[in-house]
Amino acid sequence: MGIFCIGYNITEHIDTRSRLNDATSEIAVKNDKLSEIGFMQSHVIRKPLANIIGLAGIMSETDLDESQKSIMEKMLSSAEELDLVVREISDKAD
């Protein structure tokens, strides 16, 4: 069975419009998810990461033995690398 409008078969038009509406809704849902992920990365993840970087910086200024300093430097370097990755991901999400 088809859908006729003033003698024309508009079944394909109706099907296409329905698929377009479904795709548009799906895109809107996925866009909302991407926005939420971007917010989480730029705010939720970066806050504790910034705290770790700050605390590691403070600790590296205290009296630590060479082994502890080495560990602290590696931890600070890794936290800064992670911060850079999160920033890059957040920039792409915007």
PDB file of N, CA, C and O in Angstrom:
ATOM      1  N   MET A   1       0.843  -1.176   0.000  1.00  0.00           N
ATOM      2  CA  MET A   1       0.000   0.000   0.000  1.00  0.00           C
ATOM      3  C   MET A   1       0.890   1.242   0.000  1.00  0.00           C
ATOM      4  O   MET A   1       1.912   1.295   0.685  1.00  0.00           O
ATOM      5  N   GLY A   2       0.496   2.195  -0.750  1.00  0.00           N
ATOM      6  CA  GLY A   2       1.223   3.442  -0.793  1.00  0.00           C
ATOM      7  C   GLY A   2       0.357   4.578  -0.297  1.00  0.00           C
ATOM      8  O   GLY A   2      -0.844   4.417  -0.079  1.00  0.00           O
ATOM      9  N   ILE A   3       0.977   5.713  -0.123  1.00  0.00           N
ATOM     10  CA  ILE A   3       0.255   6.910   0.298  1.00  0.00           C
ATOM     11  C   ILE A   3       0.128   7.819  -0.925  1.00  0.00           C
ATOM     12  O   ILE A   3       1.123   8.195  -1.545  1.00  0.00           O
ATOM     13  N   PHE A   4      -1.101   8.157  -1.252  1.00  0.00           N
ATOM     14  CA  PHE A   4      -1.343   8.988  -2.429  1.00  0.00           C
ATOM     15  C   PHE A   4      -1.853  10.360  -2.005  1.00  0.00           C
ATOM     16  O   PHE A   4      -2.662  10.483  -1.085  1.00  0.00           O
ATOM     17  N   CYS A   5      -1.367  11.379  -2.690  1.00  0.00           N
ATOM     18  CA  CYS A   5      -1.779  12.749  -2.420  1.00  0.00           C
ATOM     19  C   CYS A   5      -2.049  13.397  -3.771  1.00  0.00           C
ATOM     20  O   CYS A   5      -1.132  13.592  -4.568  1.00  0.00           O
ATOM     21  N   ILE A   6      -3.277  13.722  -4.016  1.00  0.00           N
ATOM     22  CA  ILE A   6      -3.717  14.321  -5.285  1.00  0.00           C
ATOM     23  C   ILE A   6      -3.133  13.549  -6.476  1.00  0.00           C
ATOM     24  O   ILE A   6      -2.578  14.132  -7.408  1.00  0.00           O
ATOM     25  N   GLY A   7      -3.277  12.232  -6.415  1.00  0.00           N
ATOM     26  CA  GLY A   7      -2.862  11.398  -7.524  1.00  0.00           C
ATOM     27  C   GLY A   7      -1.393  11.037  -7.578  1.00  0.00           C
ATOM     28  O   GLY A   7      -0.992  10.303  -8.481  1.00  0.00           O
ATOM     29  N   TYR A   8      -0.576  11.511  -6.668  1.00  0.00           N
ATOM     30  CA  TYR A   8       0.852  11.205  -6.667  1.00  0.00           C
ATOM     31  C   TYR A   8       1.171  10.259  -5.517  1.00  0.00           C
ATOM     32  O   TYR A   8       0.619  10.383  -4.424  1.00  0.00           O
ATOM     33  N   ASN A   9       2.058   9.321  -5.776  1.00  0.00           N
ATOM     34  CA  ASN A   9       2.500   8.382  -4.752  1.00  0.00           C
ATOM     35  C   ASN A   9       3.603   9.065  -3.937  1.00  0.00           C
ATOM     36  O   ASN A   9       4.708   9.283  -4.434  1.00  0.00           O
ATOM     37  N   ILE A  10       3.294   9.397  -2.692  1.00  0.00           N
ATOM     38  CA  ILE A  10       4.276  10.101  -1.841  1.00  0.00           C
ATOM     39  C   ILE A  10       4.841   9.175  -0.758  1.00  0.00           C
ATOM     40  O   ILE A  10       5.416   9.640   0.226  1.00  0.00           O
ATOM     41  N   THR A  11       4.674   7.878  -0.945  1.00  0.00           N
ATOM     42  CA  THR A  11       5.173   6.912   0.031  1.00  0.00           C
ATOM     43  C   THR A  11       6.662   7.092   0.274  1.00  0.00           C
ATOM     44  O   THR A  11       7.093   7.142   1.426  1.00  0.00           O
ATOM     45  N   GLU A  12       7.450   7.190  -0.773  1.00  0.00           N
ATOM     46  CA  GLU A  12       8.906   7.346  -0.629  1.00  0.00           C
ATOM     47  C   GLU A  12       9.235   8.639   0.095  1.00  0.00           C
ATOM     48  O   GLU A  12      10.139   8.667   0.931  1.00  0.00           O
ATOM     49  N   HIS A  13       8.525   9.696  -0.210  1.00  0.00           N
ATOM     50  CA  HIS A  13       8.749  10.985   0.459  1.00  0.00           C
ATOM     51  C   HIS A  13       8.474  10.864   1.965  1.00  0.00           C
ATOM     52  O   HIS A  13       9.245  11.370   2.780  1.00  0.00           O
ATOM     53  N   ILE A  14       7.397  10.205   2.322  1.00  0.00           N
ATOM     54  CA  ILE A  14       7.045  10.034   3.739  1.00  0.00           C
ATOM     55  C   ILE A  14       8.093   9.169   4.441  1.00  0.00           C
ATOM     56  O   ILE A  14       8.498   9.478   5.562  1.00  0.00           O
ATOM     57  N   ASP A  15       8.539   8.082   3.786  1.00  0.00           N
ATOM     58  CA  ASP A  15       9.571   7.217   4.370  1.00  0.00           C
ATOM     59  C   ASP A  15      10.882   7.975   4.564  1.00  0.00           C
ATOM     60  O   ASP A  15      11.536   7.857   5.600  1.00  0.00           O
ATOM     61  N   THR A  16      11.250   8.749   3.556  1.00  0.00           N
ATOM     62  CA  THR A  16      12.492   9.527   3.641  1.00  0.00           C
ATOM     63  C   THR A  16      12.412  10.552   4.764  1.00  0.00           C
ATOM     64  O   THR A  16      13.369  10.730   5.518  1.00  0.00           O
ATOM     65  N   ARG A  17      11.278  11.222   4.873  1.00  0.00           N
ATOM     66  CA  ARG A  17      11.099  12.212   5.929  1.00  0.00           C
ATOM     67  C   ARG A  17      11.168  11.544   7.306  1.00  0.00           C
ATOM     68  O   ARG A  17      11.752  12.106   8.232  1.00  0.00           O
ATOM     69  N   SER A  18      10.593  10.379   7.448  1.00  0.00           N
ATOM     70  CA  SER A  18      10.634   9.655   8.718  1.00  0.00           C
ATOM     71  C   SER A  18      12.068   9.277   9.079  1.00  0.00           C
ATOM     72  O   SER A  18      12.482   9.447  10.226  1.00  0.00           O
ATOM     73  N   ARG A  19      12.830   8.766   8.106  1.00  0.00           N
ATOM     74  CA  ARG A  19      14.234   8.415   8.360  1.00  0.00           C
ATOM     75  C   ARG A  19      15.050   9.649   8.705  1.00  0.00           C
ATOM     76  O   ARG A  19      15.923   9.592   9.572  1.00  0.00           O
ATOM     77  N   LEU A  20      14.779  10.762   8.040  1.00  0.00           N
ATOM     78  CA  LEU A  20      15.484  12.013   8.325  1.00  0.00           C
ATOM     79  C   LEU A  20      15.184  12.494   9.744  1.00  0.00           C
ATOM     80  O   LEU A  20      16.087  12.928  10.459  1.00  0.00           O
ATOM     81  N   ASN A  21      13.928  12.417  10.146  1.00  0.00           N
ATOM     82  CA  ASN A  21      13.564  12.812  11.507  1.00  0.00           C
ATOM     83  C   ASN A  21      14.247  11.921  12.542  1.00  0.00           C
ATOM     84  O   ASN A  21      14.724  12.410  13.566  1.00  0.00           O
ATOM     85  N   ASP A  22      14.295  10.608  12.275  1.00  0.00           N
ATOM     86  CA  ASP A  22      14.979   9.682  13.184  1.00  0.00           C
ATOM     87  C   ASP A  22      16.467  10.014  13.281  1.00  0.00           C
ATOM     88  O   ASP A  22      17.031  10.039  14.375  1.00  0.00           O
ATOM     89  N   ALA A  23      17.102  10.269  12.132  1.00  0.00           N
ATOM     90  CA  ALA A  23      18.535  10.593  12.115  1.00  0.00           C
ATOM     91  C   ALA A  23      18.799  11.908  12.841  1.00  0.00           C
ATOM     92  O   ALA A  23      19.783  12.030  13.571  1.00  0.00           O
ATOM     93  N   THR A  24      17.929  12.888  12.644  1.00  0.00           N
ATOM     94  CA  THR A  24      18.087  14.186  13.313  1.00  0.00           C
ATOM     95  C   THR A  24      17.984  14.028  14.825  1.00  0.00           C
ATOM     96  O   THR A  24      18.747  14.645  15.569  1.00  0.00           O
ATOM     97  N   SER A  25      17.054  13.215  15.277  1.00  0.00           N
ATOM     98  CA  SER A  25      16.900  12.966  16.719  1.00  0.00           C
ATOM     99  C   SER A  25      18.131  12.260  17.279  1.00  0.00           C
ATOM    100  O   SER A  25      18.606  12.595  18.364  1.00  0.00           O
ATOM    101  N   GLU A  26      18.638  11.291  16.540  1.00  0.00           N
ATOM    102  CA  GLU A  26      19.824  10.554  16.982  1.00  0.00           C
ATOM    103  C   GLU A  26      21.034  11.482  17.065  1.00  0.00           C
ATOM    104  O   GLU A  26      21.818  11.399  18.011  1.00  0.00           O
ATOM    105  N   ILE A  27      21.185  12.351  16.093  1.00  0.00           N
ATOM    106  CA  ILE A  27      22.297  13.313  16.105  1.00  0.00           C
ATOM    107  C   ILE A  27      22.185  14.243  17.307  1.00  0.00           C
ATOM    108  O   ILE A  27      23.191  14.546  17.949  1.00  0.00           O
ATOM    109  N   ALA A  28      20.984  14.696  17.616  1.00  0.00           N
ATOM    110  CA  ALA A  28      20.787  15.588  18.760  1.00  0.00           C
ATOM    111  C   ALA A  28      21.167  14.894  20.062  1.00  0.00           C
ATOM    112  O   ALA A  28      21.797  15.505  20.927  1.00  0.00           O
ATOM    113  N   VAL A  29      20.793  13.627  20.212  1.00  0.00           N
ATOM    114  CA  VAL A  29      21.132  12.867  21.426  1.00  0.00           C
ATOM    115  C   VAL A  29      22.649  12.710  21.532  1.00  0.00           C
ATOM    116  O   VAL A  29      23.224  12.909  22.602  1.00  0.00           O
ATOM    117  N   LYS A  30      23.291  12.355  20.428  1.00  0.00           N
ATOM    118  CA  LYS A  30      24.744  12.164  20.445  1.00  0.00           C
ATOM    119  C   LYS A  30      25.471  13.485  20.678  1.00  0.00           C
ATOM    120  O   LYS A  30      26.505  13.506  21.346  1.00  0.00           O
ATOM    121  N   ASN A  31      24.955  14.573  20.146  1.00  0.00           N
ATOM    122  CA  ASN A  31      25.557  15.885  20.368  1.00  0.00           C
ATOM    123  C   ASN A  31      25.477  16.263  21.845  1.00  0.00           C
ATOM    124  O   ASN A  31      26.428  16.812  22.402  1.00  0.00           O
ATOM    125  N   ASP A  32      24.337  15.968  22.480  1.00  0.00           N
ATOM    126  CA  ASP A  32      24.193  16.231  23.911  1.00  0.00           C
ATOM    127  C   ASP A  32      25.201  15.417  24.722  1.00  0.00           C
ATOM    128  O   ASP A  32      25.786  15.920  25.681  1.00  0.00           O
ATOM    129  N   LYS A  33      25.399  14.157  24.331  1.00  0.00           N
ATOM    130  CA  LYS A  33      26.372  13.312  25.029  1.00  0.00           C
ATOM    131  C   LYS A  33      27.786  13.864  24.872  1.00  0.00           C
ATOM    132  O   LYS A  33      28.556  13.893  25.832  1.00  0.00           O
ATOM    133  N   LEU A  34      28.127  14.302  23.658  1.00  0.00           N
ATOM    134  CA  LEU A  34      29.454  14.882  23.432  1.00  0.00           C
ATOM    135  C   LEU A  34      29.657  16.150  24.263  1.00  0.00           C
ATOM    136  O   LEU A  34      30.738  16.377  24.805  1.00  0.00           O
ATOM    137  N   SER A  35      28.623  16.962  24.359  1.00  0.00           N
ATOM    138  CA  SER A  35      28.716  18.179  25.178  1.00  0.00           C
ATOM    139  C   SER A  35      28.938  17.826  26.642  1.00  0.00           C
ATOM    140  O   SER A  35      29.729  18.467  27.333  1.00  0.00           O
ATOM    141  N   GLU A  36      28.235  16.803  27.108  1.00  0.00           N
ATOM    142  CA  GLU A  36      28.398  16.369  28.500  1.00  0.00           C
ATOM    143  C   GLU A  36      29.802  15.829  28.749  1.00  0.00           C
ATOM    144  O   GLU A  36      30.409  16.117  29.781  1.00  0.00           O
ATOM    145  N   ILE A  37      30.315  15.049  27.808  1.00  0.00           N
ATOM    146  CA  ILE A  37      31.677  14.527  27.931  1.00  0.00           C
ATOM    147  C   ILE A  37      32.683  15.673  27.930  1.00  0.00           C
ATOM    148  O   ILE A  37      33.622  15.674  28.727  1.00  0.00           O
ATOM    149  N   GLY A  38      32.497  16.641  27.048  1.00  0.00           N
ATOM    150  CA  GLY A  38      33.390  17.799  27.010  1.00  0.00           C
ATOM    151  C   GLY A  38      33.385  18.560  28.311  1.00  0.00           C
ATOM    152  O   GLY A  38      34.438  18.982  28.788  1.00  0.00           O
ATOM    153  N   PHE A  39      32.195  18.746  28.904  1.00  0.00           N
ATOM    154  CA  PHE A  39      32.098  19.440  30.189  1.00  0.00           C
ATOM    155  C   PHE A  39      32.817  18.647  31.269  1.00  0.00           C
ATOM    156  O   PHE A  39      33.569  19.212  32.063  1.00  0.00           O
ATOM    157  N   MET A  40      32.586  17.336  31.299  1.00  0.00           N
ATOM    158  CA  MET A  40      33.216  16.510  32.322  1.00  0.00           C
ATOM    159  C   MET A  40      34.733  16.564  32.210  1.00  0.00           C
ATOM    160  O   MET A  40      35.434  16.647  33.219  1.00  0.00           O
ATOM    161  N   GLN A  41      35.234  16.515  30.982  1.00  0.00           N
ATOM    162  CA  GLN A  41      36.678  16.539  30.799  1.00  0.00           C
ATOM    163  C   GLN A  41      37.262  17.877  31.202  1.00  0.00           C
ATOM    164  O   GLN A  41      38.328  17.938  31.815  1.00  0.00           O
ATOM    165  N   SER A  42      36.563  18.953  30.859  1.00  0.00           N
ATOM    166  CA  SER A  42      37.140  20.264  31.129  1.00  0.00           C
ATOM    167  C   SER A  42      36.939  20.707  32.567  1.00  0.00           C
ATOM    168  O   SER A  42      37.679  21.570  33.039  1.00  0.00           O
ATOM    169  N   HIS A  43      35.979  20.160  33.277  1.00  0.00           N
ATOM    170  CA  HIS A  43      35.724  20.604  34.638  1.00  0.00           C
ATOM    171  C   HIS A  43      35.867  19.491  35.675  1.00  0.00           C
ATOM    172  O   HIS A  43      36.611  19.641  36.645  1.00  0.00           O
ATOM    173  N   VAL A  44      35.182  18.411  35.485  1.00  0.00           N
ATOM    174  CA  VAL A  44      35.155  17.347  36.487  1.00  0.00           C
ATOM    175  C   VAL A  44      36.505  16.656  36.597  1.00  0.00           C
ATOM    176  O   VAL A  44      36.973  16.394  37.705  1.00  0.00           O
ATOM    177  N   ILE A  45      37.135  16.356  35.471  1.00  0.00           N
ATOM    178  CA  ILE A  45      38.423  15.652  35.496  1.00  0.00           C
ATOM    179  C   ILE A  45      39.576  16.605  35.794  1.00  0.00           C
ATOM    180  O   ILE A  45      40.485  16.264  36.550  1.00  0.00           O
ATOM    181  N   ARG A  46      39.540  17.783  35.208  1.00  0.00           N
ATOM    182  CA  ARG A  46      40.682  18.680  35.338  1.00  0.00           C
ATOM    183  C   ARG A  46      40.833  19.256  36.746  1.00  0.00           C
ATOM    184  O   ARG A  46      41.950  19.594  37.137  1.00  0.00           O
ATOM    185  N   LYS A  47      39.759  19.379  37.519  1.00  0.00           N
ATOM    186  CA  LYS A  47      39.878  19.941  38.871  1.00  0.00           C
ATOM    187  C   LYS A  47      40.771  19.059  39.752  1.00  0.00           C
ATOM    188  O   LYS A  47      41.744  19.562  40.313  1.00  0.00           O
ATOM    189  N   PRO A  48      40.473  17.766  39.891  1.00  0.00           N
ATOM    190  CA  PRO A  48      41.376  16.964  40.723  1.00  0.00           C
ATOM    191  C   PRO A  48      42.765  16.831  40.107  1.00  0.00           C
ATOM    192  O   PRO A  48      43.758  16.714  40.826  1.00  0.00           O
ATOM    193  N   LEU A  49      42.835  16.849  38.777  1.00  0.00           N
ATOM    194  CA  LEU A  49      44.140  16.780  38.127  1.00  0.00           C
ATOM    195  C   LEU A  49      44.968  18.023  38.445  1.00  0.00           C
ATOM    196  O   LEU A  49      46.167  17.925  38.706  1.00  0.00           O
ATOM    197  N   ALA A  50      44.331  19.183  38.421  1.00  0.00           N
ATOM    198  CA  ALA A  50      45.032  20.422  38.783  1.00  0.00           C
ATOM    199  C   ALA A  50      45.487  20.371  40.241  1.00  0.00           C
ATOM    200  O   ALA A  50      46.566  20.858  40.576  1.00  0.00           O
ATOM    201  N   ASN A  51      44.665  19.784  41.101  1.00  0.00           N
ATOM    202  CA  ASN A  51      45.052  19.635  42.507  1.00  0.00           C
ATOM    203  C   ASN A  51      46.286  18.750  42.640  1.00  0.00           C
ATOM    204  O   ASN A  51      47.199  19.059  43.406  1.00  0.00           O
ATOM    205  N   ILE A  52      46.311  17.647  41.891  1.00  0.00           N
ATOM    206  CA  ILE A  52      47.471  16.750  41.930  1.00  0.00           C
ATOM    207  C   ILE A  52      48.725  17.477  41.458  1.00  0.00           C
ATOM    208  O   ILE A  52      49.786  17.353  42.070  1.00  0.00           O
ATOM    209  N   ILE A  53      48.604  18.226  40.380  1.00  0.00           N
ATOM    210  CA  ILE A  53      49.754  18.972  39.850  1.00  0.00           C
ATOM    211  C   ILE A  53      50.240  19.983  40.892  1.00  0.00           C
ATOM    212  O   ILE A  53      51.442  20.114  41.124  1.00  0.00           O
ATOM    213  N   GLY A  54      49.301  20.693  41.514  1.00  0.00           N
ATOM    214  CA  GLY A  54      49.684  21.677  42.532  1.00  0.00           C
ATOM    215  C   GLY A  54      50.350  21.037  43.738  1.00  0.00           C
ATOM    216  O   GLY A  54      51.376  21.517  44.219  1.00  0.00           O
ATOM    217  N   LEU A  55      49.764  19.953  44.221  1.00  0.00           N
ATOM    218  CA  LEU A  55      50.344  19.260  45.383  1.00  0.00           C
ATOM    219  C   LEU A  55      51.714  18.672  45.056  1.00  0.00           C
ATOM    220  O   LEU A  55      52.626  18.731  45.881  1.00  0.00           O
ATOM    221  N   ALA A  56      51.863  18.114  43.875  1.00  0.00           N
ATOM    222  CA  ALA A  56      53.165  17.568  43.481  1.00  0.00           C
ATOM    223  C   ALA A  56      54.205  18.679  43.383  1.00  0.00           C
ATOM    224  O   ALA A  56      55.363  18.488  43.754  1.00  0.00           O
ATOM    225  N   GLY A  57      53.790  19.829  42.888  1.00  0.00           N
ATOM    226  CA  GLY A  57      54.707  20.972  42.823  1.00  0.00           C
ATOM    227  C   GLY A  57      55.149  21.426  44.199  1.00  0.00           C
ATOM    228  O   GLY A  57      56.321  21.737  44.411  1.00  0.00           O
ATOM    229  N   ILE A  58      54.209  21.465  45.138  1.00  0.00           N
ATOM    230  CA  ILE A  58      54.541  21.853  46.515  1.00  0.00           C
ATOM    231  C   ILE A  58      55.472  20.817  47.142  1.00  0.00           C
ATOM    232  O   ILE A  58      56.471  21.166  47.772  1.00  0.00           O
ATOM    233  N   MET A  59      55.134  19.542  46.963  1.00  0.00           N
ATOM    234  CA  MET A  59      55.962  18.486  47.560  1.00  0.00           C
ATOM    235  C   MET A  59      57.368  18.459  46.985  1.00  0.00           C
ATOM    236  O   MET A  59      58.325  18.134  47.687  1.00  0.00           O
ATOM    237  N   SER A  60      57.494  18.801  45.703  1.00  0.00           N
ATOM    238  CA  SER A  60      58.827  18.777  45.096  1.00  0.00           C
ATOM    239  C   SER A  60      59.735  19.860  45.674  1.00  0.00           C
ATOM    240  O   SER A  60      60.954  19.798  45.511  1.00  0.00           O
ATOM    241  N   GLU A  61      59.149  20.853  46.349  1.00  0.00           N
ATOM    242  CA  GLU A  61      59.930  21.921  46.966  1.00  0.00           C
ATOM    243  C   GLU A  61      60.336  21.583  48.405  1.00  0.00           C
ATOM    244  O   GLU A  61      61.084  22.335  49.030  1.00  0.00           O
ATOM    245  N   THR A  62      59.855  20.475  48.922  1.00  0.00           N
ATOM    246  CA  THR A  62      60.192  20.095  50.297  1.00  0.00           C
ATOM    247  C   THR A  62      61.463  19.261  50.312  1.00  0.00           C
ATOM    248  O   THR A  62      62.012  18.915  49.266  1.00  0.00           O
ATOM    249  N   ASP A  63      61.913  18.951  51.503  1.00  0.00           N
ATOM    250  CA  ASP A  63      63.125  18.133  51.658  1.00  0.00           C
ATOM    251  C   ASP A  63      62.806  16.666  51.385  1.00  0.00           C
ATOM    252  O   ASP A  63      62.259  15.960  52.233  1.00  0.00           O
ATOM    253  N   LEU A  64      63.152  16.239  50.210  1.00  0.00           N
ATOM    254  CA  LEU A  64      62.947  14.849  49.819  1.00  0.00           C
ATOM    255  C   LEU A  64      64.300  14.248  49.459  1.00  0.00           C
ATOM    256  O   LEU A  64      65.202  14.944  48.993  1.00  0.00           O
ATOM    257  N   ASP A  65      64.423  12.955  49.683  1.00  0.00           N
ATOM    258  CA  ASP A  65      65.667  12.324  49.242  1.00  0.00           C
ATOM    259  C   ASP A  65      65.617  12.162  47.719  1.00  0.00           C
ATOM    260  O   ASP A  65      64.583  12.414  47.100  1.00  0.00           O
ATOM    261  N   GLU A  66      66.704  11.752  47.136  1.00  0.00           N
ATOM    262  CA  GLU A  66      66.803  11.694  45.678  1.00  0.00           C
ATOM    263  C   GLU A  66      65.768  10.745  45.059  1.00  0.00           C
ATOM    264  O   GLU A  66      65.204  11.043  44.006  1.00  0.00           O
ATOM    265  N   SER A  67      65.526   9.634  45.698  1.00  0.00           N
ATOM    266  CA  SER A  67      64.549   8.671  45.204  1.00  0.00           C
ATOM    267  C   SER A  67      63.137   9.270  45.222  1.00  0.00           C
ATOM    268  O   SER A  67      62.375   9.120  44.267  1.00  0.00           O
ATOM    269  N   GLN A  68      62.809   9.943  46.312  1.00  0.00           N
ATOM    270  CA  GLN A  68      61.492  10.576  46.424  1.00  0.00           C
ATOM    271  C   GLN A  68      61.344  11.707  45.405  1.00  0.00           C
ATOM    272  O   GLN A  68      60.284  11.867  44.800  1.00  0.00           O
ATOM    273  N   LYS A  69      62.416  12.494  45.218  1.00  0.00           N
ATOM    274  CA  LYS A  69      62.372  13.570  44.225  1.00  0.00           C
ATOM    275  C   LYS A  69      62.151  13.014  42.822  1.00  0.00           C
ATOM    276  O   LYS A  69      61.389  13.578  42.037  1.00  0.00           O
ATOM    277  N   SER A  70      62.815  11.914  42.516  1.00  0.00           N
ATOM    278  CA  SER A  70      62.662  11.293  41.206  1.00  0.00           C
ATOM    279  C   SER A  70      61.217  10.839  40.994  1.00  0.00           C
ATOM    280  O   SER A  70      60.638  11.059  39.931  1.00  0.00           O
ATOM    281  N   ILE A  71      60.649  10.211  42.007  1.00  0.00           N
ATOM    282  CA  ILE A  71      59.261   9.760  41.927  1.00  0.00           C
ATOM    283  C   ILE A  71      58.329  10.961  41.757  1.00  0.00           C
ATOM    284  O   ILE A  71      57.403  10.928  40.948  1.00  0.00           O
ATOM    285  N   MET A  72      58.584  12.012  42.524  1.00  0.00           N
ATOM    286  CA  MET A  72      57.733  13.209  42.467  1.00  0.00           C
ATOM    287  C   MET A  72      57.815  13.871  41.094  1.00  0.00           C
ATOM    288  O   MET A  72      56.798  14.303  40.551  1.00  0.00           O
ATOM    289  N   GLU A  73      59.020  13.950  40.533  1.00  0.00           N
ATOM    290  CA  GLU A  73      59.182  14.540  39.204  1.00  0.00           C
ATOM    291  C   GLU A  73      58.442  13.728  38.142  1.00  0.00           C
ATOM    292  O   GLU A  73      57.812  14.291  37.246  1.00  0.00           O
ATOM    293  N   LYS A  74      58.521  12.411  38.249  1.00  0.00           N
ATOM    294  CA  LYS A  74      57.815  11.549  37.289  1.00  0.00           C
ATOM    295  C   LYS A  74      56.305  11.691  37.449  1.00  0.00           C
ATOM    296  O   LYS A  74      55.578  11.723  36.457  1.00  0.00           O
ATOM    297  N   MET A  75      55.831  11.776  38.684  1.00  0.00           N
ATOM    298  CA  MET A  75      54.405  11.948  38.932  1.00  0.00           C
ATOM    299  C   MET A  75      53.932  13.289  38.378  1.00  0.00           C
ATOM    300  O   MET A  75      52.888  13.353  37.729  1.00  0.00           O
ATOM    301  N   LEU A  76      54.678  14.348  38.624  1.00  0.00           N
ATOM    302  CA  LEU A  76      54.322  15.670  38.119  1.00  0.00           C
ATOM    303  C   LEU A  76      54.338  15.694  36.591  1.00  0.00           C
ATOM    304  O   LEU A  76      53.439  16.255  35.965  1.00  0.00           O
ATOM    305  N   SER A  77      55.349  15.094  36.004  1.00  0.00           N
ATOM    306  CA  SER A  77      55.437  15.030  34.545  1.00  0.00           C
ATOM    307  C   SER A  77      54.247  14.265  33.954  1.00  0.00           C
ATOM    308  O   SER A  77      53.670  14.692  32.954  1.00  0.00           O
ATOM    309  N   SER A  78      53.887  13.147  34.566  1.00  0.00           N
ATOM    310  CA  SER A  78      52.750  12.354  34.082  1.00  0.00           C
ATOM    311  C   SER A  78      51.439  13.115  34.232  1.00  0.00           C
ATOM    312  O   SER A  78      50.587  13.066  33.344  1.00  0.00           O
ATOM    313  N   ALA A  79      51.272  13.815  35.346  1.00  0.00           N
ATOM    314  CA  ALA A  79      50.051  14.601  35.563  1.00  0.00           C
ATOM    315  C   ALA A  79      49.951  15.726  34.530  1.00  0.00           C
ATOM    316  O   ALA A  79      48.866  16.002  34.018  1.00  0.00           O
ATOM    317  N   GLU A  80      51.067  16.367  34.224  1.00  0.00           N
ATOM    318  CA  GLU A  80      51.063  17.436  33.219  1.00  0.00           C
ATOM    319  C   GLU A  80      50.760  16.885  31.831  1.00  0.00           C
ATOM    320  O   GLU A  80      50.053  17.526  31.053  1.00  0.00           O
ATOM    321  N   GLU A  81      51.290  15.695  31.511  1.00  0.00           N
ATOM    322  CA  GLU A  81      50.980  15.063  30.232  1.00  0.00           C
ATOM    323  C   GLU A  81      49.490  14.745  30.142  1.00  0.00           C
ATOM    324  O   GLU A  81      48.859  14.982  29.112  1.00  0.00           O
ATOM    325  N   LEU A  82      48.938  14.212  31.217  1.00  0.00           N
ATOM    326  CA  LEU A  82      47.511  13.897  31.248  1.00  0.00           C
ATOM    327  C   LEU A  82      46.679  15.163  31.105  1.00  0.00           C
ATOM    328  O   LEU A  82      45.667  15.162  30.404  1.00  0.00           O
ATOM    329  N   ASP A  83      47.089  16.229  31.755  1.00  0.00           N
ATOM    330  CA  ASP A  83      46.386  17.503  31.647  1.00  0.00           C
ATOM    331  C   ASP A  83      46.384  17.988  30.197  1.00  0.00           C
ATOM    332  O   ASP A  83      45.368  18.487  29.713  1.00  0.00           O
ATOM    333  N   LEU A  84      47.497  17.847  29.514  1.00  0.00           N
ATOM    334  CA  LEU A  84      47.591  18.254  28.109  1.00  0.00           C
ATOM    335  C   LEU A  84      46.639  17.428  27.241  1.00  0.00           C
ATOM    336  O   LEU A  84      45.959  17.972  26.371  1.00  0.00           O
ATOM    337  N   VAL A  85      46.593  16.118  27.480  1.00  0.00           N
ATOM    338  CA  VAL A  85      45.705  15.248  26.706  1.00  0.00           C
ATOM    339  C   VAL A  85      44.244  15.628  26.939  1.00  0.00           C
ATOM    340  O   VAL A  85      43.456  15.690  25.994  1.00  0.00           O
ATOM    341  N   VAL A  86      43.884  15.882  28.199  1.00  0.00           N
ATOM    342  CA  VAL A  86      42.506  16.266  28.519  1.00  0.00           C
ATOM    343  C   VAL A  86      42.164  17.589  27.842  1.00  0.00           C
ATOM    344  O   VAL A  86      41.059  17.749  27.321  1.00  0.00           O
ATOM    345  N   ARG A  87      43.089  18.529  27.843  1.00  0.00           N
ATOM    346  CA  ARG A  87      42.851  19.810  27.161  1.00  0.00           C
ATOM    347  C   ARG A  87      42.624  19.616  25.667  1.00  0.00           C
ATOM    348  O   ARG A  87      41.717  20.213  25.087  1.00  0.00           O
ATOM    349  N   GLU A  88      43.453  18.777  25.050  1.00  0.00           N
ATOM    350  CA  GLU A  88      43.310  18.527  23.609  1.00  0.00           C
ATOM    351  C   GLU A  88      41.965  17.884  23.291  1.00  0.00           C
ATOM    352  O   GLU A  88      41.316  18.254  22.313  1.00  0.00           O
ATOM    353  N   ILE A  89      41.549  16.934  24.103  1.00  0.00           N
ATOM    354  CA  ILE A  89      40.256  16.297  23.898  1.00  0.00           C
ATOM    355  C   ILE A  89      39.131  17.302  24.090  1.00  0.00           C
ATOM    356  O   ILE A  89      38.181  17.335  23.308  1.00  0.00           O
ATOM    357  N   SER A  90      39.241  18.120  25.128  1.00  0.00           N
ATOM    358  CA  SER A  90      38.220  19.134  25.388  1.00  0.00           C
ATOM    359  C   SER A  90      38.128  20.130  24.249  1.00  0.00           C
ATOM    360  O   SER A  90      37.029  20.544  23.878  1.00  0.00           O
ATOM    361  N   ASP A  91      39.273  20.525  23.682  1.00  0.00           N
ATOM    362  CA  ASP A  91      39.276  21.456  22.560  1.00  0.00           C
ATOM    363  C   ASP A  91      38.562  20.859  21.341  1.00  0.00           C
ATOM    364  O   ASP A  91      37.854  21.565  20.622  1.00  0.00           O
ATOM    365  N   LYS A  92      38.754  19.564  21.118  1.00  0.00           N
ATOM    366  CA  LYS A  92      38.097  18.911  19.986  1.00  0.00           C
ATOM    367  C   LYS A  92      36.597  18.767  20.220  1.00  0.00           C
ATOM    368  O   LYS A  92      35.819  18.754  19.266  1.00  0.00           O
ATOM    369  N   ALA A  93      36.188  18.660  21.474  1.00  0.00           N
ATOM    370  CA  ALA A  93      34.773  18.495  21.791  1.00  0.00           C
ATOM    371  C   ALA A  93      34.010  19.814  21.634  1.00  0.00           C
ATOM    372  O   ALA A  93      32.790  19.803  21.476  1.00  0.00           O
ATOM    373  N   ASP A  94      34.716  20.945  21.677  1.00  0.00           N
ATOM    374  CA  ASP A  94      34.046  22.257  21.552  1.00  0.00           C
ATOM    375  C   ASP A  94      33.687  22.580  20.147  1.00  0.00           C
ATOM    376  O   ASP A  94      33.122  23.642  19.882  1.00  0.00           O
TER     377      ASP A  94
END
